[in-house]
């Protein structure tokens, strides 16, 4: 199991946990990647959090959505709605985003079904997030729970697959590279 830790600011605030404590926990559990997600803060605050993480964590650091801050981390992860905000054609949007992110940085997108996975195969990505595997405390309003179908859908991806949404360390997959775990680390 390869761990991709999801550091969600809303979760930290709800649990009254410091950023530093979450990063320490992720490091203790050998997280290869940490994604920092903050859906409500401005770019300045997110930048400061990325700098804090970089000062205490040497692994891969991904920012959620805020591709404007790519210089402060190793990559960016965006959702389907974020792609549509860049361009109505997701493949064209991914090309535009790749130009911003550059080849030496990591680019990942969220996918929720086989059609989105097949479309992602046409994109210059490093990985896809696929899910939700099950319901989760970290993200509300999950429209699609894939359950056991996730692994079969993952088999269609030419990219690394990061299983998202309620994933546990003990979950077993055949076609998934990373277990994305947020609140489950705590």
CORBELUR-V350445 format. One record per residue. RES is the residue in one small letter. BURIAL is b if it has 9 or more other ideal C-beta (glycine too) atoms within 8 Angstrom, else e. Layout:
BEGIN
res->(RES	RES)
burial->(BURIAL	BURIAL)
END
This chain:
BEGIN
res->(x	x	x	x	x	x	x	x	x	x	x	x	x	x	x	x	x	x	x	x	x	x	x	x	x	x	x	x	x	x	x	x	x	x	x	x	x	x	x	x	x	x	x	x	x	x	x	x	x	x	x	x	x	x	x	x	x	x	x	x	x	x	x	x	x	x	x	x	x	x	x	x	x	x	x	x	x	x	x	x	x	x	x	x	x	x	x	x	x	x	x	x	x	x	x	x	x	x	x	x	x	x	x	x	x	x	x	x	x	x	x	x	x	x	x	x	x	x	x	x	x	x	x	x	x	x	x	x	x	x	x	x	x	x	x	x	x	x	x	x	x	x	x	x	x	x	x	x	x	x	x	x	x	x	x	x	x	x	x	x	x	x	x	x	x	x	x	x	x	x	x	x	x	x	x	x	x	x	x	x	x	x	x	x	x	x)
burial->(e	e	b	b	b	b	b	b	b	b	b	b	e	e	e	e	e	e	b	e	e	b	b	b	b	b	b	e	b	e	b	b	b	b	b	b	b	b	e	e	e	e	b	e	b	b	b	e	b	b	b	b	b	b	e	b	b	e	b	b	b	b	b	b	b	b	b	e	b	b	e	b	b	e	b	b	b	b	b	b	e	b	b	b	e	e	b	e	e	b	b	e	b	b	b	b	b	b	e	e	b	e	e	e	b	b	b	b	b	b	b	b	b	e	e	b	b	b	b	b	b	e	b	e	b	e	b	b	b	b	b	b	b	b	e	b	e	e	e	e	e	b	e	e	b	b	e	e	e	b	b	e	b	b	e	e	b	e	b	b	b	b	b	b	b	b	b	e	b	e	b	e	b	e	b	b	e	b	b	b	b	b	b	b	b	e)
END
